[in-house]
Amino acid sequence: MGLRSVLDAHPDPTRLTQSVDPDAELPALAVQDAATPTIFESVAGYPDCRVATNCIGTRTAIRRAIDTDESLVAAMSAAMADPAPLERTVPVAAREVATDPDVREHIPIPDYYEAHDRRYLASSVVIAEDPDTGTHNLSFHRMQYLGDNEFAIRLVERHLHDIHSRTEGPTPIAVAMGVHPAVELAAATSIAPGESELELANRLHGGQLATDSLDGLTVPSESEVLMLGEITSETAEEGPFVDLSRTWDRTREQPVVRVNTLMTRPNPLVRIIVPGRAEHANLMGVPQEPRIYRIVENAVPTVANVVLTHGGCSWLHVVVAIDVRTQGDAKNAGLAALAAHPSLKRVTIVDADIDPSDPEAVEWAVATRTQPDRDVEVIEGADGSSLDPSQDFATGTTAKWIVDATRPRGPDREASEFREARIPGEDDIDLEEFE
């Protein structure tokens, strides 16, 4: 079961049959409706390819894909606590189409934004083997097309960077695109060195993940596109790239990837994730929420939910819902959240009756329960995030703030004063029945 099974199970995906230009039209069409999977059946210049976007553009879509009714924090936390060993070995569905390929001749690599001619793969799940432990690491890495079979890969100083630094000579890799969303979520999750993202993906996939071995690397069998190659010792200028903040990131010297073999399924569904938009945001934010939840829970055991907000780039702003029991719970929760995710700039604490994924409900809580002189804490000179264009880049610092949007407590204040008035039946009545 792979990406195709997820799209086949969707009740009403959008299927665009008219031919679209992969640069001038596809990205603009892809961002029209993040809530609905969009399948481009005809892409100009690529008669053998289709394109799939918006597969996990909303939290509802993610829950549907991993078949859970729980909150994503609960589902991800449970899977991280109990990864499932791989048990299903199935030959890969993809077949070799080219060696030393000009990759762009075979699959579309869009130039998404104006101003810079930069073509990127953003759905690229990179698989590498740790040379010391033999553990396979999965992680997302944007890959800028340099021409022919070469890409500049963005390596942050985490697991793949460490593997590459300890590998003698080029680092063999596989790049998988068009995988089940469980694999995408696992690849986007920060876990401890030595733990297996594939086993995390298998748990999120209900133990149904099928894998195979290619050139000694374990890959998802149902991958729509597979590239086998290596991270070389060469470097090239990478960027600028439109990141989560939807602003241009800076350029860097980054390692060059050389693709030796390109494999695709027949009539592949090439997975396109538009940088800086909903799917990119979900894959960055959702996997971070369980860690924030866990660390906040150590400080305030009554935490109910944690959401990195889309308006906050799914990285810089978080809303934490708690059941306040004692004075100071909100401040403790805010400080714990900042410690859990150092890239945060704002933490908003709300009562458990507020849905942290509902921006209007959160703003209502701030409007009706917060007094800025009493409930806003500003922390100056903290370590900032490279994704925040407003930080002081000379020092790498930013100010951070905690907004206490929980209702005022005290002997002279009643909870009923701050409860939203409801109209009987407003959540259940069906307007269409009265037409």
N, C-alpha and C positions, 0 to 999 in steps of 0.2 A: 504494500500500500504506500503510494507516494503522493506527489502533488496532484496527479490526475484524479486520484480517488477523492481528494478533498474538494476539488472543483466539480466533479461529477455529483457529489453529495449535496452541493449547495442548491437551494431551492430555485434561485433565479439569478445566475451570473449574467453579466452583460457580455454579449458576444458581438463584436464589431466585424462585419464581413467586408466592408469597403476597404480597399487598399489604403494604407497610411504611410506617410513618410516617417522613417525612424527618428529623424531629427526635428523636422519642422512641425510634425503633428503628434507623434506618439507620446512624448512627455506631457504635452498640454492636455491631451485626452486622458492620460493616465491619472491626472490629479483632479479630474472633475468629480469623481464620486469614490472617495476612499472606502466607503462602507460596503461596496459591492465588488466582488472579484470581476476583473475586466480581462477578457481574452481577445486579443487581436488575431483574427484568423488569416489576415493577409497583410504582410509587411513588405513594402516596396523594396525590391532588390534581394529579397530572401524568400523565394517561392517554396522552399522546403521547411520554413520555420513558422511557428506561431509565437506569440508573446503573452505571458500571464503577469498581470499586475494586481495590486490591491487584494491579495490573498489573505492578508492579516492586517487590514487597514484599521480595524477597530478591536476593542477588547472583546466584544461579542464574537467577532470572527475568530479570534484566537481561542476563546473557550470552545467554540464549535469545532475548530480544527483538532484540538486535543481532547475533545469529548468530555468536558467537565461542566458541572453546574456550580462548582465552587468559585470563589473569588480567585483571580489569577495569583494573588499572593499566597493563598492557601494551596492551590494546585501546584505552583512552582516550588513552594517550600516542601511539600510532601514528596515531590519527585527528587529534589535535591537531597533529602534525607534518606531516600531509599532507591538509588539507581538500580536498574535492572540489567544483569549480565546479558550479553548478546547470545542468542540461541538460534537465530534463523540465518542460514547461509544460502543465498540465492544468487545465481549468476547475474551480473549487471545487465540491465536492459539496453544500455548504450552500446554502440558499435563504432569502431574506428572509422573516421571519415578523412583524416589527413594527418601526415607527419610533418613536423616543422612548419605548421600552417601559418598563413596570414589569417589570424583568427577572425578579423572583421569581414573577411570574405564569406565566412560560414555562419556567423551569428551577428545580429545587430548589436552595436555598442554605441548608444546614443550620446550626443552632445546635448546635455539637458538644458543648460542655461545660456543666457546671453553673455556677451563681454569676453569670454575666454573660450578658445577652441580646445576643450578638454573632454576626451571621451573616457568614460569610466564603466567598469563592471562594479556594481555595488551589491550584488546578490551573491558574491563569491565566498563560499565557505571553503577555507583552506585546511587541508588535512596533512599533518606531518607526524613523524615518529620521533619520540625523544631518544637520542642516541645512547643514553645511559640506562633508561628504565624500559624502553620498548613501548611505553604508553603512547597511544595516538591522541594528538591534540587537534581539536576542531575550533576554528575561530573565524569570525568575519574580518576580511581585510579588503578595503577598496583597492582596485587595481586600475591604474591609468594606462590606457593603450598607447604604446610608443610607436607602433608600427610592426607589421609582420607578426612574429610570434613572441614579441617582447612587451612586458608591462612593467611599470614602476609600482611596487607594492608598498602601502603604508604600514610600517611595522612600529607600533607603540611598544614600549619596553615592558612587555608581558611575556606570556609563555612562548609564542612562536619566535619572538625576538631572542629569547633565551635559548631555545632549541637551535636556532640558526647560528648563534654565537658559539655554541658548543659542538657544532658539527664540522668535521674536517672536510673541507671542500664544499661544493654546492650542497644545499639542503633539498633532498627530493620531496616533492609535494604533489598532492592531487588537489584540484579545485573542482568542487561540486556546485552546480547551480540547478535550480528547479528541483529542490528536495522537499520532503514533507515539512510542514511548519514546525513540527516537533524538533526536527533536526536544526532548523533555523533558530529556534528559541534556545536550544542547548548550546549551539555554537556562539550565541550572543551572551551567554551566561558566564560570569567570572567564577570559576571554581578553583579549588586548591590544586597546586601542581601534583601530578600523579593520579588525580581523579579523572574519570572518563566522561567526556561530553557525549560520546556515543551511547554509553549506558544511561546517562541522564535523558537523552533523546528517546531511548528505548522505553524508559518508564513513562515519559510524557506521551508516547505513542501506544501505551497499553501493552508493551511487550511485543509489539508486532513489527519492529524495525528489522528489515532484512539488509544484510551487508554482504560484501564480497571483497576479495583481496586482489588488488591491481598493483603490480610492481612492489609488492610488500606492504602496501598501504590499505587499510580497511576503509571502504567507501560505501555509502548508501547505495543499495542495488538499484533503486528506482530513480536515481539521478537523471534528470533530463539531459544535462550536459556535463561532461567530465573532461578536464584537462590534466594531463600528466606532464610534469616538468620539474623545474628546480629554481630555488632562490640562489642567485649567483653572488659572487663577491663584488660585482660591478654595481655602480649606483647611477642614478639619473635624477634630474629635477622632477619632483612630483608636486602637482598642484598648479594653481590654486583649485580648491575643491569646495563646493557648497556643502557645509556641514549642518549639524542639527539646528544651529541658530539661523539657518537660511541666509547666512552671510558667507563671504569668501574666506576660507582658511588661507594661511600663508603657505608659501612653497618651501619644500625641504629636499635635501638629497636623501633618496631612499633606494633600497636594493632593487635590482632588476630581476624579474622573473622571466625565464625562457620556457616556452611551451614546446614540448617535444611531440606530444600526441593529443589530438582533439577527437573526442568521442561524443556522439549524440544518439539519442533515441530516434527512431523514424518519426518524421514530422514533429520535432521536439517542441516542447513548451519552454521557450527561453524565458527565464525569470528575470524581470526587470523591477528593481526597487529604485524609485526616484529619490535621489539624495535630498535630505532635509525635509521630506514630507512624511506622511502618516506612518507608512510601514517602517521607514528608517527610524522614526521616533519610537514606535512601539518596540522594535528590536533593541534599541538602546535602553529604553526606560523600564519596560516590564521586567526584564531579568534582574535589575538592580533592586527592585522593590522588596523581595524577600529578605535581603540582607539588611536593608533599612528597618524593616519590620522587626527582625530578630534582635537587632541592637537596641531599638527603641523599647522593645518588650522587656529587655533586661533592666531598663530604667523605670518604665511605667508598664506593669504587667497587664493593664487593661486596654492596651492598644487594640483598636478594632480593624483598621485598614490603613493602607499607605498607597498613595498614587503620585507618581511623577507626572506633572500636568503637561499637556500638549502646548499650552500657551507659554510654559516655562521651558520649552524645547525638550521636554521629557528628560531633562538632565539637570537643570538649574533651579527649578522650583518644585517643591513637594508639598502635598497636603497630608497631614496625619490626623486620623480620627481616633479619639481616645474617650474612655469613660472616666471622667475626672472623679477621683475619690478624695484627694487631699490637695490643699493649697500648694502650688508649685509644680503640680504634675505637668501642666502645659509647658512650663519653661524647661523642665527636665527632659520632656519628650523632644522639644525643639533642639536642645543641645545634643542629645543623643543622635538625632537625625543628622545634624551637621557633622558629627564625628563619623557616622556610618558611611556617608557619601560626601567626601570632601569637596566635590565639585559644586555642591549646593550653594545657592546664594540666598534663597528665601525658603523658610519653613513656615507654613500656616497650620496651626493646630485648631481643630474643630471638635465639637462634641460628637458622640457616636450617632446622634440623630441626623447628622449631615453626611450626605454621600460625597466623599472626596473626589469622585470622578465626575461630579456635576459642577461645572464652573459657576453656574448661576446660583446654586445652593451655597457654594463656598463664599461667593461674593455677598450673598444675603447674610450669611453668618458674620462676616466681617462688618457689614453695614449695621447690623442690629445688636451685636454682642461685643464689639471692640471699641475701646477708647484709646487713641494713639498714644497719649501721654502716659498711659498706664500699662498698655498691653503690647507695645512694640519695643523690642530689644534690638539695638544695633551693635554689631561687633565689627570694629574697624581693623584693618591691616591683616586680614586672614588670607591664607593661601587661596588663590583663585583657580578658575578652570580656563584652559586654553580655548575652550569653546565659547567663552564670554567675551564678545568684542569690546565691552565697556571696561574690562579690568585694566589695571595699570601694568602694561606689558614690560615696563622697565624693571619693576619689582616683582611682577607675578602675583600681586595682591589685589584683594577686593574687599569691600565691606559686605557683611552678611546681616540678615535680619530675621528675627523670629516674630511672627504675628500670632498673638493669642486671641483666637476668635471663638473661644469657649465662653459660655454664658457666665456673667458675674455671679459669684457665690457670696453668701453672707447671711447673717440672721435677718436682714431686712429685705432680702431678695428671694423671690419664689421662682421655681423653674417654669411655672405656667406663664410668667411674664414674657418669656423668651421663646415660647413654643409657637410654631407656625400654625395659624388657624386653618382648619380644613373644612371643606364643604362635604357633607355626607354624600357618599356615592361617587364623588368626582373621579376616583381612580378606577371605578368598575363600570360605570354607565357607558353605553355604546351609542354614540350620536347617530350612527347609520340606522339604528332601529327606529328612529323617530322621523326619518325622512319620508 
